[in-house]
């Protein structure tokens, strides 16, 4: 029997939105409860002088935040992506679209992605395709939205649990190398909830990747979502598979490679943002919470939530003695708990993080 892959993909995208909103994070936490910033009793400046602006991929951001890859590819997502693009524009942050594979097969649904650039012509917008995608299709995705960068997403555990998922990964590294060589914009390796290990980071660097989006454990759980899609109550052996975001971040930093790092996966507050930046991330990506706010409440409430994060980040920066994002990245952090135990066993020295 011939399977209608287009219809399957469309339903899958709608299911992902539904369950991303309904399901809780986890079950494994992001690990940021193991990371502590140091309080400094004497501020270096006035609160209003704290500067949260930064740049990423050559573009200015009012705060180091990306509305990370969420959705697109079905008619129902046009309004969602339009609203997210408007929020990104109003708050001065970046945005990544969801996987564009559907629009590459069927141009009729391209509007759900094109709308993002139309709404935010000057903003930092990232395209998104599978790391298995041929380079010509990846280039089409970039051109479709005049993207400033391209996310290559890695979701192997999710593919394995999907009946319709990919099973052929032997040429993955060769494909990544070709995409990097052919793209006119920076290519970002992006995990989707399972985190990158230091070994993987070294392999990606060898392919030419210079920007890593960690996508660690602790946020949206796509294994749980696929279980719900299949109406399976039994817990999958892969339900807690992956690397928590705090650990993936510190493993990546421990490589000492010249990389730009996007911390994502279970980032749920301005405090998580500050911890990520102090550890060494350039910017932070958030997806699930922003989608929930938009769908359950409104576009205006989401906009206010993001502005509130910026205000909270300013307060945290004041309390650690950082007048700007550059200084925040040089602040010491203390690492405890599971994160410390894990990294100790991986041979990662944590002393330098506390003595910065």
Secondary structure, 3 states (H helix, E strand, C coil): CCCCHHHHHHHHHHHHHHHHHHCCCCCCCCCHHHEEECCCCCCCCCHHHCECCEEECCEEECCCEEECCCCCCCHHHHHHHHHHHHHHHHHCCEEECCCCHHHHHCHHHCHHHHHHHHHCCCCCEEEEEECCCCHHHHHHHHHHCCCCEEEEEECHHHHHHCCCCCCCCCCHHHHHHHHHHHCCCEEEEEECCCCCCHHHHHHHHHCCCCEEECCCECCCCHHHHHHHHCCCCCCCCCCCCCCEHHHHHHHHHHCCCCCEEEEECCCCCHHHHHHHHHHCCCEEEECHHHHHHHHHCCHHHHHHHHHHHHHHHHHHHHHHCCCEHHHHCCCCEEECHHHHHHHHHCCCCCHHHHCC
